[in-house]
Amino acid sequence: MYIIFRCDCGRVLYAKEGVATRKCVCGKTLKVKSRRIFKKVNTREDASLAVQDMQDEIYGNTGFMKASDL
């Protein structure tokens, strides 16, 4: 089981249930137990997709683009 939560910087993260801490790309180390849980999913792939969907809802299109498409 994986849990989906947010960092103070706004980035959506996931971690395996039972993990004590998770480090965000912003550099902050988070205590997973004290974070607000937005969603729980069964597999790592589902967690990755859930994070992408939430980031897309918050910030708009977050997908990568080729330089030629810009």
N, C-alpha and C positions, 0 to 999 in steps of 0.2 A: 504494500500500500504506500502511495506517495501523497504528500500534502503540498498544496499550492498556497503561497503566502507572498506578501510584499515587503520589500526593504523600505527603510525610511526615505531613500532616494527616489522611490517610486517604481523601481524595477520589480517585475514579478519573478519569483523563484520557485523552485520545487526541491524537496528533499525527501529521502526515504523516511517513513514513519519510524520513530525511535532514535533518530539522529539528534545529538545534543546541539550542535552548532552548524552554521552554514555561512560561508563567506560570499559576499556579494562582489560583483565586479567593481563596484565603487570603492572597495577596500574595507568596508565595515563587516565585522564578524557579528552575526546575529544568533541569539539563543532561540532556537526553533520553537521550543516549548512555550515561550512567552509571546509568540506572534499570533495574530488573528489569522485563522485558517479560512481560506475562501472556498476550497474544493478539495476533495479526496478522490484519487483515481487508483486503479489497480496496477497499471504497468508504467514503465519508464517512458514508453512511446506516447501513451495517453497523457502523461504529465507534460511532456515536451509540447504536444499539440495544445494542451490547455493553456500553457504559459504563452505560446504564440498567439492564441486567440485573445487572451486577456490583454496582452501588450498591444494587439491590433485595435481592440476596443478603446483603450486608453489613449494611445498615441497616433492612431491612424495606421496606414500601411507601413509595416515594419519589415517587409520582405526585402531581400537584397535585389539589386538591379544591376545589369551590365552597364558599363560606362557608355556604351553605344546607345543605350535606351534612354539616357538622361537627355 
